[in-house]
Amino acid sequence: MDRQTLSALAHAEHPIAAPLGDPTVSDLLNRAIRRPDAHLLDLGCGEGAWLLRAAQEHDGVTAVGVDISGAGFEETLADAARLGVADRLELLRQDVTTYRSARKADVVLSIGAAYAFGELLPALAAARGHLAEDGVVVLGDCFWEREPSPELRAELEDGPQKYADLATTVARVVADGWTPVHGHVSTLAEWDEYEWSWTGSLAAWALDHPDHPDREQVLATSAAHRDSWLNGYRGVLGFVTLVLRPTP
Ligand SMILES: C[S@@+](CC[C@H](N)C(=O)[O-])C[C@H]1O[C@@H](n2cnc3c(N)ncnc32)[C@H](O)[C@@H]1O
């Protein structure tokens, strides 16, 4: 089974691909959307769950989501049609680093997708390029809640993106010319819900498909992820979502 299909299965019960509960997502959107006709852009939108929620809960907003994968787009657009908001939601399968639009966004989201740009500051630079005057950025990314073991650090920092502690992460954002007007640090309960949902959805699918050729692979993926979480990053890796406005 390819990674996209695995990821779609893993997120079946938690369409937001980050450790954030539903009330948190709504609260962050409420804080970021400052005008009824706001235009939203989500860079690395996953299946588009944030934008579907925004369109559902904010009558006049329009939204464009960009993701290189496109997994889940069809289902999200079908949900949007069912909810009567399809005319306000567009999902584009494209690389965010090459995405260009003449239309500036009042809210630019990038949740758990900074790695697409290399790391945090290039992601913010891209967001700034798409942002309307007086716009708001909602940026979600990992940080080290506690000092990781060298093995864990090596495992989770295997790409260009390196994490820092919360204070250092926020200080880097502020030094880059942003003022946090709100922030949410994911609780352990939000992490646990996300990780149980991720590993549990895969495990349940495998048990429900005993004759499927990919059953063993799916079970193994679930078990490996659960092990890496429970014996590794649980309580050590944090996730912060910042609501940011450009510092004048
Ligand atoms: C952890 S998921 C977060 C998805 C979404 N923001 C959410 O909170 O539900 C990261 C997403 O970034 C996307 N991504 C990674 N690199 C990308 C790129 N170069 N261009 C567009 N999307 C990218 C992945 O396909 C994935 O859907």
The ligand as an SDF file (V2000), in Angstrom:
LIG
                    3D

 27 29  0  0  0  0  0  0  0  0999 V2000
    1.1870   16.8600    8.5720 C   0  0  0  0  0  0  0  0  0  0  0  0
    0.2840   17.1180    7.1080 S   0  0  0  0  0  0  0  0  0  0  0  0
   -0.7450   18.4720    7.6100 C   0  0  0  0  0  0  0  0  0  0  0  0
   -1.9580   18.6490    6.7680 C   0  0  0  0  0  0  0  0  0  0  0  0
   -2.9000   19.7780    7.1670 C   0  0  0  0  0  0  0  0  0  0  0  0
   -2.2240   21.0490    7.2820 N   0  0  0  0  0  0  0  0  0  0  0  0
   -3.6590   19.4740    8.4440 C   0  0  0  0  0  0  0  0  0  0  0  0
   -3.3770   20.1080    9.4880 O   0  0  0  0  0  0  0  0  0  0  0  0
   -4.5720   18.6290    8.4070 O   0  0  0  0  0  0  0  0  0  0  0  0
    1.4650   17.8920    6.0430 C   0  0  0  0  0  0  0  0  0  0  0  0
    0.9860   18.0690    4.6060 C   0  0  0  0  0  0  0  0  0  0  0  0
    1.9650   18.7700    3.8670 O   0  0  0  0  0  0  0  0  0  0  0  0
    1.9110   18.2830    2.5300 C   0  0  0  0  0  0  0  0  0  0  0  0
    3.1330   18.6490    1.8070 N   0  0  0  0  0  0  0  0  0  0  0  0
    4.4010   18.2470    2.0660 C   0  0  0  0  0  0  0  0  0  0  0  0
    5.2440   18.7780    1.1740 N   0  0  0  0  0  0  0  0  0  0  0  0
    4.5030   19.5350    0.3300 C   0  0  0  0  0  0  0  0  0  0  0  0
    4.8030   20.3540   -0.7980 C   0  0  0  0  0  0  0  0  0  0  0  0
    6.0500   20.5210   -1.2320 N   0  0  0  0  0  0  0  0  0  0  0  0
    3.7820   20.9960   -1.4150 N   0  0  0  0  0  0  0  0  0  0  0  0
    2.5130   20.8520   -0.9830 C   0  0  0  0  0  0  0  0  0  0  0  0
    2.1700   20.1000    0.0870 N   0  0  0  0  0  0  0  0  0  0  0  0
    3.1560   19.4560    0.7310 C   0  0  0  0  0  0  0  0  0  0  0  0
    1.7240   16.7900    2.7040 C   0  0  0  0  0  0  0  0  0  0  0  0
    1.2150   16.1900    1.5360 O   0  0  0  0  0  0  0  0  0  0  0  0
    0.7530   16.7440    3.8790 C   0  0  0  0  0  0  0  0  0  0  0  0
   -0.5810   16.6910    3.4430 O   0  0  0  0  0  0  0  0  0  0  0  0
  1  2  1  0
  2  3  1  0
  2 10  1  0
  3  4  1  0
  4  5  1  0
  5  6  1  0
  5  7  1  0
  7  8  2  0
  7  9  1  0
 10 11  1  0
 11 12  1  0
 11 26  1  0
 12 13  1  0
 13 14  1  0
 13 24  1  0
 14 15  1  0
 14 23  1  0
 15 16  2  0
 16 17  1  0
 17 18  1  0
 17 23  2  0
 18 19  1  0
 18 20  2  0
 20 21  1  0
 21 22  2  0
 22 23  1  0
 24 25  1  0
 24 26  1  0
 26 27  1  0
M  CHG  2   2   1   9  -1
M  END
$$$$
